[in-house]
Amino acid sequence: MIDYEKCLENPPYSLGKEEKEAFLTKYLLELTKHHKESCRPYEKILEAENVNLNNVCSYEELPFLPVRMFKDMELRSIEEEEIKKTITSSGTTGQQVSRIYLDQKTSMLQTKTLTKIVGDFLGNKRLPMLILDSSAVLKDRKMFSARGAGILGFSIFGRDKMYALNENMELDLEGLQMFLEKHKGEKIFLFGFTFMIWQYFCSELERTGFHPDLSKGVLIHGGGWKKLDSFHISSKAFKEKLRQVCGISEVYDYYGMAEQTGTIYMECEYGHLHASIFSDILIRRPGDFSLASIGEEGLIETVSVLPWSYPGHLLLTEDEGVILGEDDCPCKRKGKYFKVKGRIRNAELRGCSDTYAEGI
C-alpha cells in the first residue's frame, strides 16, 4: 500500500497533471481493491458491472458510486467494533441520511489532510476562532451531522474559540464584543455555513446596527448556497454584505460533503475552487457518463484518497459543475480548478445550512 504519511509531506497543490494522474491511479486502484476485498456489497456492485481491475489504466476508468447509495445501503470496509464514529449527512425531516462509518485510521487521515489543505490558506499558527453557529449542534460526538463534523474539523485551526450564536440561534452580542476586545488587533479565524452566516450573523448585525471590526478576519464557509440562490443572492453579494457589516474582505468558500469528510475543495482569491493532490474532480456527461471536456458542464464526480473505512473514494454527486482549467490558475496552485453550477433538478435540498433553513 502507498505510504500516505509520505504523501502528506508534499504541499497540497504541488503536483502537475501527469504526476498527479500517476499518483491517483496507483493509489485509487489499490484502494478499490481494498474495498472489494473488505466490503461485500461493494464487491457485488463491481461484479454486477463486470469490472476487471487488472485492465484499469487510469483512475478515470474506475467505477464510481452514486452518492445517494449511502442513504440506501450500509457500506463499510471495517468490522463493527472498529467504528470510531458515524457521520450523518444533512437531510430535512423525513429524508433518509447517509451514514459514513469511520475508524481510527480514516479519521486520522481526514484530520491530517484537512490541516494541510486549510493551512495553505490560514498558515500553520492557530488563530482566535469565532464560530458563526451554536454549540448546541455538537451533542453526540460518536454520531453527529455533517454540520457538527465541519465545526469540529475546522476547530483544529482555532484557539480561544467562541460560538457567536446561543442555543436559540440568537446572536450573542455581549459575548462577541468581549471576544473582539480581547483579541483586538489580532488576525481572527471565522467559520460557519453559508446560509446561517447570512441569516443569523449578517442580518442581525444589520438589524442591530452593531458593526464589529473584522477587517483582519479570515472567513471560511461552505454549504447552503441553494437557499441563498432562491433569494437571488450571489457569491459577490454575500461577500459585499460581509464587508459592509463587519469589514471582512478575506472570504473563502469551500466545496465538500459528508460522504467524503476531510476532502474539501477550497476557493482561492480568484474565486476558483481547487482540487488538492489528495483529491480530484471529474465532470461526466449525464447521458452516458463519459468524461466532459474543460469548459463543458456536467455531473460532478469527486475523487478522494481518504476513505479507507468505507468505499467512498469515487462518488458521483447530485451537483452540476464545470472544470475551468488545470495547473494554470492565476493563484499559482496546481491541479484542476472548477465551479459548481448547482444541484441537478429534483435533487434533495441537503446542504448543511439549507437543512436548518428548511426547519425554520
C-alpha positions as CSV (number, residue, x, y, z in Angstrom):
1,M,0.0,0.0,0.0
2,I,1.2,3.5,-0.8
3,D,2.7,5.3,2.3
4,Y,0.1,8.0,2.8
5,E,2.2,9.7,5.5
6,K,4.8,10.3,2.9
7,C,2.2,11.9,0.6
8,L,1.3,14.3,3.4
9,E,4.9,15.7,3.2
10,N,4.0,17.3,-0.1
11,P,2.4,20.8,-0.3
12,P,-1.3,20.3,-1.1
13,Y,-1.2,21.9,-4.6
14,S,2.2,20.9,-5.7
15,L,1.6,18.2,-8.4
16,G,1.2,18.9,-12.1
17,K,-1.2,16.9,-14.3
18,E,1.0,13.9,-15.2
19,E,2.5,13.4,-11.7
20,K,-0.9,13.7,-10.1
21,E,-2.6,11.3,-12.5
22,A,0.1,8.7,-11.9
23,F,-0.2,9.1,-8.1
24,L,-4.0,8.9,-8.1
25,T,-4.2,6.0,-10.4
26,K,-1.8,3.8,-8.3
27,Y,-3.4,4.8,-5.0
28,L,-7.0,4.6,-6.0
29,L,-6.6,1.3,-7.7
30,E,-5.1,-0.2,-4.5
31,L,-7.9,1.5,-2.5
32,T,-10.6,0.0,-4.8
33,K,-9.1,-3.5,-4.4
34,H,-9.1,-3.0,-0.6
35,H,-12.8,-2.1,-0.6
36,K,-13.6,-5.0,-2.9
37,E,-12.0,-7.4,-0.5
38,S,-13.4,-5.8,2.6
39,C,-16.9,-4.8,1.7
40,R,-19.2,-7.5,0.3
41,P,-21.9,-5.1,-1.0
42,Y,-19.2,-3.1,-2.9
43,E,-17.8,-6.3,-4.3
44,K,-21.2,-7.3,-5.6
45,I,-21.6,-3.9,-7.3
46,L,-18.3,-4.4,-9.1
47,E,-19.3,-7.9,-10.1
48,A,-22.6,-6.6,-11.5
49,E,-20.7,-4.0,-13.6
50,N,-18.2,-6.7,-14.8
51,V,-15.3,-4.5,-13.6
52,N,-11.9,-6.0,-14.2
53,L,-9.4,-4.0,-12.1
54,N,-6.5,-5.6,-14.0
55,N,-7.4,-3.7,-17.1
56,V,-7.6,-0.2,-15.5
57,C,-5.0,2.2,-16.9
58,S,-6.3,5.4,-15.2
59,Y,-8.3,6.3,-12.1
60,E,-10.8,8.0,-14.5
61,E,-11.8,4.4,-15.6
62,L,-12.5,3.2,-12.1
63,P,-16.2,2.7,-11.2
64,F,-17.9,5.4,-9.2
65,L,-20.9,5.0,-6.8
66,P,-23.8,7.4,-6.8
67,V,-23.6,9.4,-3.6
68,R,-27.2,8.6,-2.9
69,M,-26.3,4.9,-2.4
70,F,-25.0,5.7,1.1
71,K,-28.6,6.6,2.0
72,D,-29.9,3.2,0.9
73,M,-27.1,0.8,1.9
74,E,-24.7,0.2,4.8
75,L,-21.4,0.4,3.1
76,R,-18.3,-0.1,5.2
77,S,-15.0,-1.9,4.9
78,I,-14.3,-2.3,8.6
79,E,-15.7,-4.5,11.3
80,E,-18.4,-3.1,13.5
81,E,-16.1,-3.0,16.5
82,E,-13.6,-0.8,14.6
83,I,-16.1,2.0,14.1
84,K,-14.9,5.1,15.9
85,K,-17.7,7.4,14.9
86,T,-20.5,7.7,12.4
87,I,-21.1,10.8,10.3
88,T,-24.6,11.5,9.0
89,S,-25.3,13.7,6.0
90,S,-27.6,16.7,6.1
91,G,-31.3,15.9,5.5
92,T,-34.6,17.6,6.2
93,T,-37.3,15.8,8.3
94,G,-38.4,12.6,6.6
95,Q,-35.4,12.3,4.3
96,Q,-33.0,9.5,4.6
97,V,-29.5,10.4,5.5
98,S,-26.2,8.9,4.5
99,R,-24.3,7.1,7.3
100,I,-20.5,7.2,6.9
101,Y,-18.5,4.8,9.2
102,L,-15.1,6.0,10.3
103,D,-12.3,4.0,12.0
104,Q,-9.3,5.5,13.8
105,K,-7.1,5.3,10.7
106,T,-9.6,7.1,8.4
107,S,-10.4,9.7,11.0
108,M,-6.7,10.5,11.5
109,L,-6.1,10.8,7.7
110,Q,-9.0,13.2,7.4
111,T,-7.7,15.5,10.1
112,K,-4.1,15.5,8.8
113,T,-5.3,16.2,5.2
114,L,-7.6,18.9,6.2
115,T,-4.8,20.5,8.1
116,K,-2.6,20.5,5.0
117,I,-5.2,22.0,2.8
118,V,-6.5,24.7,5.1
119,G,-3.1,25.5,6.3
120,D,-2.2,26.7,2.8
121,F,-4.8,29.5,3.3
122,L,-4.6,30.2,7.1
123,G,-1.0,29.4,7.8
124,N,0.3,27.0,10.5
125,K,-0.5,29.1,13.5
126,R,-3.7,28.6,15.5
127,L,-5.8,31.8,15.5
128,P,-8.6,33.1,17.8
129,M,-11.7,31.5,16.4
130,L,-15.2,32.8,16.0
131,I,-17.7,30.1,15.1
132,L,-20.8,31.5,13.4
133,D,-23.1,28.9,14.8
134,S,-24.3,27.4,18.1
135,S,-22.5,24.9,20.3
136,A,-25.8,23.0,20.5
137,V,-25.0,21.3,17.2
138,L,-22.3,19.2,19.0
139,K,-24.4,16.9,21.0
140,D,-23.2,13.4,20.3
141,R,-19.5,13.1,19.3
142,K,-19.9,9.5,18.3
143,M,-22.8,10.2,15.9
144,F,-23.3,13.7,14.6
145,S,-24.3,15.6,11.5
146,A,-22.1,17.0,8.7
147,R,-22.6,20.4,10.2
148,G,-21.2,19.3,13.6
149,A,-18.4,17.4,11.9
150,G,-17.5,20.5,9.9
151,I,-17.3,22.7,13.0
152,L,-15.3,20.1,14.9
153,G,-12.9,19.6,11.9
154,F,-12.2,23.2,11.4
155,S,-11.8,23.9,15.1
156,I,-8.3,22.4,15.0
157,F,-7.2,25.7,13.4
158,G,-8.6,27.8,16.2
159,R,-7.8,28.7,19.8
160,D,-9.9,30.5,22.4
161,K,-13.0,29.5,20.5
162,M,-16.3,31.4,20.8
163,Y,-19.7,30.5,19.4
164,A,-21.4,33.6,18.1
165,L,-24.9,32.2,18.5
166,N,-26.6,30.9,21.6
167,E,-28.8,27.7,21.7
168,N,-31.7,29.7,20.4
169,M,-29.7,30.7,17.3
170,E,-29.6,34.3,18.6
171,L,-26.5,36.5,18.2
172,D,-24.6,36.8,21.4
173,L,-23.7,40.5,21.1
174,E,-22.2,40.9,24.5
175,G,-20.0,37.8,24.1
176,L,-19.0,38.9,20.7
177,Q,-17.9,42.3,21.9
178,M,-15.9,40.8,24.7
179,F,-14.2,38.4,22.3
180,L,-13.3,41.1,19.9
181,E,-12.0,43.4,22.6
182,K,-9.8,40.6,24.0
183,H,-8.3,39.9,20.5
184,K,-8.2,43.5,19.3
185,G,-5.6,43.9,16.5
186,E,-5.2,40.1,16.0
187,K,-5.9,38.0,13.0
188,I,-9.2,36.1,13.7
189,F,-10.4,32.9,12.0
190,L,-14.2,32.7,11.4
191,F,-16.0,29.6,10.3
192,G,-19.6,28.8,9.5
193,F,-22.2,27.6,7.0
194,T,-23.2,30.0,4.2
195,F,-26.9,30.5,4.7
196,M,-26.6,30.6,8.5
197,I,-24.0,33.3,8.3
198,W,-26.3,35.3,6.1
199,Q,-29.4,34.7,8.2
200,Y,-28.1,34.8,11.8
201,F,-24.9,36.9,11.5
202,C,-25.1,39.4,8.6
203,S,-28.8,40.1,9.0
204,E,-28.6,40.5,12.8
205,L,-25.6,42.9,12.6
206,E,-27.5,44.9,10.0
207,R,-30.7,44.9,12.2
208,T,-28.9,45.8,15.4
209,G,-26.6,48.4,13.9
210,F,-23.6,46.7,15.6
211,H,-20.7,46.7,13.1
212,P,-17.7,44.9,14.6
213,D,-14.2,45.5,13.1
214,L,-13.3,42.2,11.5
215,S,-11.1,43.7,8.8
216,K,-8.3,41.4,10.0
217,G,-10.5,38.3,9.9
218,V,-10.4,35.3,7.6
219,L,-13.7,33.6,7.0
220,I,-14.1,30.1,5.6
221,H,-17.6,29.0,4.8
222,G,-19.4,26.2,2.9
223,G,-22.8,24.7,2.1
224,G,-26.2,26.3,1.9
225,W,-25.9,28.0,-1.5
226,K,-29.2,26.7,-2.8
227,K,-31.2,28.6,-0.2
228,L,-29.3,31.8,-1.0
229,D,-29.8,31.3,-4.7
230,S,-33.5,31.1,-4.1
231,F,-33.2,34.6,-2.6
232,H,-31.1,35.7,-5.7
233,I,-28.1,36.3,-3.5
234,S,-24.8,35.7,-5.4
235,S,-21.4,34.9,-4.0
236,K,-20.4,38.5,-4.9
237,A,-23.3,39.9,-3.0
238,F,-22.6,37.6,0.0
239,K,-19.0,38.9,0.2
240,E,-20.1,42.5,-0.2
241,K,-22.6,42.3,2.6
242,L,-20.0,40.8,4.9
243,R,-17.6,43.7,4.0
244,Q,-20.4,46.2,4.8
245,V,-21.5,44.8,8.2
246,C,-18.1,43.8,9.7
247,G,-15.3,44.9,7.3
248,I,-14.1,41.4,6.5
249,S,-12.7,41.0,3.0
250,E,-10.8,37.7,3.1
251,V,-13.6,35.2,2.5
252,Y,-13.1,31.7,1.2
253,D,-15.9,29.3,0.2
254,Y,-15.3,25.5,0.1
255,Y,-17.0,22.6,-1.5
256,G,-17.3,19.3,0.3
257,M,-19.7,16.6,1.6
258,A,-20.2,14.2,4.5
259,E,-19.6,11.3,2.2
260,Q,-16.0,12.4,1.8
261,T,-15.3,14.1,5.1
262,G,-11.9,15.7,5.2
263,T,-11.7,16.2,1.4
264,I,-12.6,19.8,0.7
265,Y,-12.1,22.0,-2.3
266,M,-11.1,25.4,-1.2
267,E,-11.9,28.6,-3.1
268,C,-8.8,30.7,-3.9
269,E,-8.6,34.5,-4.0
270,Y,-9.7,34.4,-7.7
271,G,-13.0,32.7,-6.8
272,H,-12.0,29.3,-8.2
273,L,-12.5,26.0,-6.3
274,H,-9.4,23.9,-6.3
275,A,-8.7,20.1,-6.1
276,S,-5.6,19.3,-3.9
277,I,-3.2,16.5,-4.5
278,F,-5.3,14.3,-2.3
279,S,-8.5,14.7,-4.4
280,D,-9.7,15.4,-7.9
281,I,-12.8,16.5,-9.8
282,L,-14.2,14.7,-12.9
283,I,-17.1,16.1,-14.9
284,R,-19.3,13.4,-16.5
285,R,-21.9,13.9,-19.2
286,P,-25.4,13.0,-17.9
287,G,-26.3,10.9,-21.0
288,D,-23.6,8.3,-20.9
289,F,-21.3,9.4,-18.0
290,S,-18.4,9.9,-20.4
291,L,-15.8,12.5,-19.3
292,A,-16.6,16.0,-20.3
293,S,-14.0,18.4,-21.6
294,I,-12.7,21.5,-19.9
295,G,-15.4,24.2,-20.0
296,E,-18.2,21.7,-20.6
297,E,-20.9,21.4,-17.9
298,G,-21.9,18.0,-16.4
299,L,-22.3,16.0,-13.3
300,I,-19.5,16.3,-10.7
301,E,-17.6,13.2,-9.6
302,T,-15.5,13.7,-6.6
303,V,-12.3,11.6,-6.1
304,S,-10.6,11.2,-2.8
305,V,-7.7,9.1,-1.4
306,L,-9.0,9.3,2.2
307,P,-11.9,6.8,2.5
308,W,-10.3,3.7,3.9
309,S,-13.1,2.5,6.2
310,Y,-15.9,2.8,3.6
311,P,-15.9,2.7,-0.3
312,G,-16.5,6.4,-0.7
313,H,-13.4,7.2,-2.8
314,L,-15.2,7.7,-6.1
315,L,-18.6,9.3,-5.9
316,L,-21.0,10.7,-8.5
317,T,-22.6,13.7,-6.8
318,E,-26.0,15.3,-7.4
319,D,-24.3,18.6,-8.4
320,E,-23.5,20.1,-11.7
321,G,-20.3,21.8,-12.4
322,V,-17.6,22.8,-14.9
323,I,-13.8,22.5,-14.9
324,L,-12.3,25.9,-15.7
325,G,-8.7,24.8,-16.2
326,E,-5.8,22.8,-14.8
327,D,-2.4,23.9,-13.5
328,D,-2.9,27.5,-14.7
329,C,-5.0,29.3,-12.2
330,P,-3.6,32.9,-11.5
331,C,-3.2,31.9,-7.8
332,K,-0.4,29.6,-8.9
333,R,-1.9,26.5,-7.2
334,K,-1.5,23.4,-9.4
335,G,-4.4,21.0,-10.1
336,K,-7.9,21.4,-11.5
337,Y,-10.0,24.4,-10.7
338,F,-13.7,24.5,-11.2
339,K,-17.1,26.0,-10.5
340,V,-20.2,24.4,-9.0
341,K,-23.3,25.4,-11.1
342,G,-25.9,24.0,-8.7
343,R,-28.0,20.9,-7.8
344,I,-29.4,18.7,-10.5
345,R,-33.2,19.1,-11.0
346,N,-35.3,17.2,-8.4
347,A,-32.3,16.6,-6.2
348,E,-32.9,16.8,-2.4
349,L,-32.2,20.0,-0.6
350,R,-29.4,18.8,1.6
351,G,-26.7,21.4,2.3
352,C,-25.8,21.8,6.0
353,S,-27.3,25.2,6.4
354,D,-30.0,24.6,3.9
355,T,-31.3,21.8,6.0
356,Y,-31.5,24.0,9.1
357,A,-33.2,26.7,6.9
358,E,-36.0,24.2,6.0
359,G,-36.9,23.8,9.6
360,I,-37.4,27.5,10.4
